[in-house]
Amino acid sequence: MDENKKITEVSLRIGDHDIPLNIHTGSEGEQAIDISGLRKNAGLITLDPGFANTGACESNITYVDGERGILRYRGYDIENLAGKCTFLEVSYLLVHGKLPSKTEQNQFSLLMNKHSMIHEDMRTFFRGYPEHSHPMAILCAMVVSLSSFYPELDKPRDEAIDITVTRLLAKIRTIAAFSYKKFVGEPYVYPRHDLSYCSNFLHMMFDSPTNSTDVPQEMVNALNKLFILHADHEQNCSTSVVRFIGSARANLYASIAAGICALWGPLHGGANQAVIEMLKDIRDFEGDVDCIIKRAKDKDDPYRLMGFGHRVYKSYDPRARIAKETCKEILSFMNQTDPLLDIALELEEKALADPYFQDRGLYPNVDFYTGISYRAMGFPTNMFTVLFAMGRLPGWIAHWLELDESKQRISRPRQIYTGPTRRDFVSMDER
């Protein structure tokens, strides 16, 4: 048992009976009532559609305080990690539980380059996809296909898992870049041994036989920050899916592929693409931000502001602050102006000054500015969710490993049945 965890007891009165329940207290003071024995002791289950108030597990990976706008990976504030670390350092932190030493970091980088190639036979899969296939569809299918090319190793379990984790982190860049090249019809670009993690990915994305690209360090720095912001966010939809699939003892590749599918949804990883489309609509509507805000406040209008509000954060998303500054930095470096950024800044200013948004705790989330940065760097909108998946991968891996080590039972929620009661069967001739 975690030495920081404290357990106290309360009781739930049902009729004339008191049902004892334990309260678990986490290391940051969060408290949860353990209702795992409620059905056995009282014949009841809880009902919480969307699991908005349900703790599905205990985890020591990421801490989020939505009221105070705090996000920490393994105890480190997101501001420090995004400002002082590379994505590979944060990946090591999430997977191994500590920041790497210089020696460990160098070894980790060498392993990333060693395993960055994909099996040549996998190129046949890429060729078989229809022209202009969505990169997310290819990414998901290719990740689960890795289990055929790199099956379970005949090594001690810890060593085998380490190699599998390294392979997945290294190869997802190559798969993502090849997916993009398939979409645009350009030749695949292979990874280089002399480039850093993010630099290698940008090289594979944008280099071509007619356009040899030297990736500027400023762009590499920006991508490192954006990946770090997405690296984990405790029990969100896709992470919960990874843990859910992993509880069936599915392998890492299958669990991650399921997480990619969950991330694809426009209410999750696809939200930054939806923000760009919303900002474009505002631009095409003569930039009338006031009209858009009015529509968002109208309860009879289904319109909603994309990139505003969050299921957890009821204050300013700390990732959004960093994403906003990163967006300004990358546009400044590239000597670009983007009317979508101007619209976004005006929209944020007017929304945050409006009591409607203040009273409901609706602030910009991480998706509000990331798409503008990706757009400035040259990524097409259908790659935005792929980038999110690449950033989120170390968090997914960390949660899969944590679940695997915990030996938690297979996830199996209950339900409240609302269908018809027992009916007599009627044969075909009598119907």
Helices and strands as residue ranges (DSSP letters): E 6-14, E 17-25, E 31-34, H 38-42, G 49-51, E 62-65, E 70-73, E 76-77, H 78-84, H 87-96, H 102-114, H 122-128, H 135-149, H 157-184, H 197-206, H 217-230, H 237-246, H 252-263, H 271-284, H 289-297, H 318-333, H 339-352, H 355-359, H 367-377, G 381-383, H 384-406, G 428-430
